[in-house]
């Protein structure tokens, strides 16, 4: 898939997600919809797509939310692994080789590359992170980052 094709596919999936979640106030329903549509749109390159949400009882910890794929880690602390780093820094983590990432947490041994995008609520507070894994090395690039960040920006808009 060319970069232009991939960018167009992200725009299309973003519109699909927006149409389905329009009027739905529940964040979990919104995350579940996004995970499903993204997983189907980019399979088999994306083998795991899901959200880790900030635990309201433990605000420095992520707990698994809606996802598509094999069993995920149940909890991840801020600052640890790719997801925890994205949560702590509030910045997208694009990792070409997860095995070279300091403190990588292997939830699935098939993962070779990963992208994790913070999801901020309307007040700019971290609500969740979107985690996407691929068995392919260096599977993600700036087109993926831009496409996923755009979807995550719109995910919690009323």
ABEGO torsion letter per residue (X at the ends): XBAAAAAAAAAAAAAAAAAAABGBABAAAAAAAAAAAAAAAAOAABABBBBBBBBAABAABBBBBBBBEBBBBABBBBGBEAAAAAAAAGBBBBBABAAABBGBBBABAABABBBBBBBBBAAGBBABBBBBBBABBGABBAAAAAAAAAAAAAAABX
